Amino acid sequence: MTRKEAIRYAATVLFAHKGFQETTMQDICKVTGTAEGTIFYHFKSKEGLLMAILEHAKTQILSEYEAAFTGRDFASGLEMMEEAVAHYFRLAGVMEHEFTLLQRQFPHQLAEENPECRSHLAAIYSCLTDIFERVVRAGQADGSMGAFPPRETAMILFAMVDGLLRLKTCNLYDAGALYDELIASCRRMLAKPCDGSC
Amino acid sequence: MSVISLFSGAFCKDASVVAALETTTGLPVVRDADLTALAGKLSGLGADKIEKAFTAKTSVFNKFTHEKQRAVAWLRLALATKLAEQDRLLVSGFCALLPPRDIAHVLRVCLIADAAFRRAVAAGEAGLSDRDGQRALERADEDCAMWSALVADVKDPWAPALYDMVVPMDKTGVDEAAVLVAKHLADPAVRVTEASRACARDFLLAARVETVVTGKGHDVGVSAKDGVVILTINKKVLLLDRLENELRAIVGKLEGVSDVVTKVGKGYYQTDIYRRADFEMPTKVLLVDDEREFVQTLSERLSMREVGSHAVFDGESALRMMADDEPEVMVLDLKMPGIDGLEVLKRTKAERPDVEVIILTGHGSEADREECMRLGAFAYLQKPVDIELLSDTLKRANEKVQARKAGA
């Protein structure tokens, strides 16, 4: 890890758990043992540091999803859905602090006025909803899912998954314990409705 | 006769000690491989997945659904099953850390030795060079530390509190160690009693419960006392009642559970994120030399002396690292292609005068020495360098940096 990466990591943890406004440059200096000048040298400002964090999170999420889905065959759209959801939580484990940060309000507030922030967030959320849309379309093509509107269904699916993660990031509940039931619910929601025969 | 649980650092002659104990005590030996196979069978997860719980790399497991805890729970069940079946056993390996302390008839033994001894064993037993041996034992120690943190909540796997006896293998021969362990095994304190058998049965009950709750995605500490299961919630959960009700509902109906008690552990209150996050800073010593082999060897030899360093092979990279990584001390060769050492020295002292530069060269003249010292080098050393002299010089340079920092 280079010093620059170490600073970014420390800032990710502090922003995610303490808050962006509540974290001072001195806090970051203290936990990293670096001079304030070094942080400014690498990131220009606290906002610049947040942008670097979001950009890094974006790159990692995009490449991880690409790696997980490129060249893989799934038995059906429903199987692919299960993998997409599982991968979301796998990433939320590996990138724990980044996901906590994304679920806080300040990046979304900042996006209203900062175009760079907006574009990072848009890229992250488009990637995620695109994956879910791909899943729905694949499921409809192979007949494992019902003929629901793909885009809307994908957004609702994503909201369920992301909402479950929120139980964990907000310390509401041990969301891992709901994982199996989430998968079952997603299957029920997406599966092709039974015709009169069953 | 009782149970020996024997945990050992890598390259501490544990296999020989286990073999000697097997002969002298006649205890049947259970190794990690046996328990992994049993856990794989009991769980249906497969032994290969269970085995991965022993390595520091967590990426193979889903952290969110607590897969690693699940694998450990099945290992506990495998061992608890064995311990309930018989109270004559020698448990050797990582699983030796699994039995709870209150099973009094388990004698907990740790074998460890200093790094020099372990490198020598690595050379003798595995034919590893000093360097490879050091690397292998560092990796192995990392796995051990991860494991003890995971199963015993202790970061130091050799912490005396985990054991009844810690045997320093660099000072104790194999036979001597086996005799020592056998002697302690005869101690009345580790005799099998009705009470210690009851604890072994509770261990089995707790292990069964743990496989069920981790199977449902929960991550809680499980213990049992006389059929009463105690669940410890070690994370902050706002909807605590809900979680407790859910856990009680799962566990209450399991066979053999007379009552369920839930409580919150220290993790529930832990809010200090400074402790939780591990902020590791990069190395502070930068080595600059175009002789790759030399500089890499140097870096490794320094790491054995607990000096973290990073090597680069040309002046351009050195200056880039200077900007990105803020090392505090630089060890610099003078003759390099591209930007040479003298230039690197000049620019470094101009841009970051606080960095102490030690010149290490094979081709320098007296005039070079004078020039370097004039430009602000901390020291001027000739190759081949005595590693002791270099580490000593590094230490002095570092002290100067720290003194300046403290004064600033």
Interface residues (C-beta under 8 A of the other chain):
Chain A: M1 T2 R3 K4 A6 Y9 A10 V13 L14 H17 K18 V31 T32 G33 T34 T38 Y41 H42 A86 F89 R90 A92 G93 V94 E96 H97 K168 C170 N171 L172 Y173 D174 A175 G176 A177 L178 Y179 D180
Chain B: S59 N62 K63 F64 T65 H66 K216 G217 H218 D219 K235 K236 V237 L238 L239 R242 L243 E246 I273 Y274 A277 F279 E280 M281 P282 A323 D324 D325 E326
